[in-house]
Amino acid sequence: MRCPAARLHLTAMCRLLSRFTLFLLVIVFPVAAFGQGQDRSAEVQTALARAQHLKRGINVSHWFSQSANDYSAQHTASYTDDDDIALVAHMGFDNIRLSIDATPLEHGPLGKDGLNAEFMARLDHALDTMLADGLAVQVDLHPEEAYKMPLRTSNVAVDRLTMLWRKLAAHYATRDPNRVFFEIMNEPEQNDPYRWAGIQARVAAAIREVAPQHTIIATGPNYSDIVDLLGQHPLPDGNVIYNFHFYDPHEFTHQGAGWGTPWWSYTHGILYPATESSMRELVKEVPDAANRYALEQYWLDHWDAHRIRLLIDEAAAWGGTNHVPLICNEFGVFREDADENSRNAWIRDVRTALEADGIGWAMWDYRGSFGVVFKEQGTTARPDPATVEALGLKKE
């Protein structure tokens, strides 16, 4: 009988062996699955060429995802409709990031492709309308946290994700591969970058099995920040675009938000760029001293266009070193409590920094609290002219 210390050592060794086995299954084996002798440089050139269809995009949220489990026909027909898609094209966007929750895809009744037939019919209509209006589409798997968290420890959850993507990619494999892109997962929230790298490689291999021509969009772990991207190695598949999200500094972009860091909800009217005089009274509105200290650092850090450009340059350098295309497919400012001029100045600075580095973008989002339009339920959308201008698009 082994002593407790020995049992602990054996348990640790078993865990390490299990983790290494998962690494082999999801990293090493998928490398071979992409095929021997393929010209990766040609695949990269395909991804670079197709990235030109993703220069100026917009997210459409709370439609087929993030809808508090209301994915009824009534909701999807009214929240965003064909007229909205036409307006997106008219404003000058060239692509839409179409966010899709995983759960309604898996609910019955299932069609022959293993996906919810009725839900998919509505999703098909949305995607095909976008294509008909000349827009490229990022098919973004955008699950809730309850779907993502098991991926941290459960290989069964990885199997589930892999099978779902195999079905979804097969369903859209006949759509134009130049304009339909498959994004593996929005903000994975996986705090183990090595495990996420393995999961992503395995899912990418499954997509490639059923959709050999389409371009995949991959990301780093956690919340897809630039720092998450910098710690990743490119997939062996060359036909991949890599994405990151940019919301820095959150003290400005998420002021007034009721999620995330609790004290954000106390803040409003924070200017960008900030000055000591503009922040003097606003800092006092945060009740806790430690949180006031954190907010004070926002203006002490001198956030401006130059700082934003330097950070985005780091992402561009990673793309250049690895010879891969990039997209920033989320950035924006919570507008309900933000100063309008400051919000649009930040959007302009991020957008111009991305464009200067040759990185495509997709703003968060079309309507709602980060929106580029104003739209109440049952009404026609009205573009926000100042935000449209900040994005470098044509005003009405």
Secondary structure as the mmCIF struct_conf table of DSSP 4:
data_model
#
loop_
_struct_conf.conf_type_id
_struct_conf.id
_struct_conf.beg_label_comp_id
_struct_conf.beg_label_asym_id
_struct_conf.beg_label_seq_id
_struct_conf.end_label_comp_id
_struct_conf.end_label_asym_id
_struct_conf.end_label_seq_id
HELX_RH_AL_P HELX_RH_AL_P1 PRO A 4 PHE A 23
HELX_RH_PI_P HELX_RH_PI_P1 LEU A 24 VAL A 28
HELX_RH_AL_P HELX_RH_AL_P2 PHE A 29 ALA A 33
TURN_TY1_P TURN_TY1_P1 PHE A 34 PHE A 34
TURN_TY1_P TURN_TY1_P2 GLN A 36 GLY A 37
HELX_RH_AL_P HELX_RH_AL_P3 ARG A 40 ARG A 50
HELX_RH_3T_P HELX_RH_3T_P1 ALA A 51 HIS A 53
BEND BEND1 LYS A 55 LYS A 55
STRN STRN1 ARG A 56 PHE A 64
BEND BEND2 SER A 65 SER A 67
TURN_TY1_P TURN_TY1_P3 ALA A 68 ASN A 69
HELX_RH_AL_P HELX_RH_AL_P4 ALA A 73 TYR A 79
BEND BEND3 THR A 80 THR A 80
HELX_RH_AL_P HELX_RH_AL_P5 ASP A 82 MET A 91
TURN_TY1_P TURN_TY1_P4 GLY A 92 GLY A 92
STRN STRN2 ASN A 95 ILE A 100
HELX_RH_AL_P HELX_RH_AL_P6 ALA A 102 GLU A 106
BEND BEND4 HIS A 107 PRO A 109
STRN STRN3 LEU A 110 LEU A 110
TURN_TY1_P TURN_TY1_P5 LYS A 112 ASP A 113
BEND BEND5 GLY A 114 LEU A 115
STRN STRN4 ASN A 116 ASN A 116
HELX_RH_AL_P HELX_RH_AL_P7 ALA A 117 ALA A 132
TURN_TY1_P TURN_TY1_P6 ASP A 133 GLY A 134
STRN STRN5 ALA A 136 LEU A 141
HELX_RH_AL_P HELX_RH_AL_P8 GLU A 145 LYS A 148
HELX_RH_3T_P HELX_RH_3T_P2 MET A 149 ARG A 152
TURN_TY1_P TURN_TY1_P7 THR A 153 THR A 153
HELX_RH_AL_P HELX_RH_AL_P9 ASN A 155 HIS A 171
TURN_TY1_P TURN_TY1_P8 TYR A 172 THR A 174
BEND BEND6 ARG A 175 ARG A 175
TURN_TY1_P TURN_TY1_P9 PRO A 177 ARG A 179
STRN STRN6 VAL A 180 GLU A 183
BEND BEND7 ASN A 186 GLU A 187
BEND BEND8 ASN A 191 ASN A 191
HELX_RH_AL_P HELX_RH_AL_P10 PRO A 193 VAL A 210
TURN_TY1_P TURN_TY1_P10 PRO A 212 GLN A 213
BEND BEND9 HIS A 214 HIS A 214
STRN STRN7 THR A 215 THR A 219
BEND BEND10 PRO A 221 PRO A 221
TURN_TY1_P TURN_TY1_P11 ASN A 222 TYR A 223
HELX_RH_AL_P HELX_RH_AL_P11 ILE A 226 LEU A 230
TURN_TY1_P TURN_TY1_P12 GLY A 231 GLY A 231
BEND BEND11 PRO A 236 PRO A 236
BEND BEND12 GLY A 238 ASN A 239
STRN STRN8 VAL A 240 PHE A 246
HELX_RH_AL_P HELX_RH_AL_P12 HIS A 250 THR A 253
TURN_TY1_P TURN_TY1_P13 HIS A 254 GLY A 256
BEND BEND13 GLY A 258 THR A 261
HELX_RH_3T_P HELX_RH_3T_P3 PRO A 262 TYR A 266
BEND BEND14 TYR A 272 PRO A 273
HELX_RH_AL_P HELX_RH_AL_P13 GLU A 276 LYS A 284
TURN_TY1_P TURN_TY1_P14 GLU A 285 GLU A 285
BEND BEND15 VAL A 286 VAL A 286
BEND BEND16 ASP A 288 ASP A 288
HELX_RH_AL_P HELX_RH_AL_P14 ALA A 289 LEU A 300
TURN_TY1_P TURN_TY1_P15 ASP A 301 HIS A 302
BEND BEND17 ASP A 304 ASP A 304
HELX_RH_AL_P HELX_RH_AL_P15 ALA A 305 ASN A 322
TURN_TY1_P TURN_TY1_P16 HIS A 323 HIS A 323
STRN STRN9 LEU A 326 PHE A 331
BEND BEND18 GLU A 336 ALA A 338
HELX_RH_AL_P HELX_RH_AL_P16 GLU A 340 ALA A 356
TURN_TY1_P TURN_TY1_P17 ASP A 357 GLY A 358
STRN STRN10 GLY A 360 MET A 363
BEND BEND19 TRP A 364 TRP A 364
BEND BEND20 TYR A 366 GLY A 368
TURN_TY1_P TURN_TY1_P18 SER A 369 PHE A 370
BEND BEND21 VAL A 372 VAL A 372
STRN STRN11 VAL A 373 PHE A 374
TURN_TY1_P TURN_TY1_P19 GLN A 377 GLY A 378
BEND BEND22 THR A 379 THR A 379
STRN STRN12 ARG A 382 PRO A 383
HELX_RH_AL_P HELX_RH_AL_P17 PRO A 385 ALA A 390
TURN_TY1_P TURN_TY1_P20 LEU A 391 GLY A 392
HELX_LH_PP_P HELX_LH_PP_P1 LEU A 393 LYS A 395
#
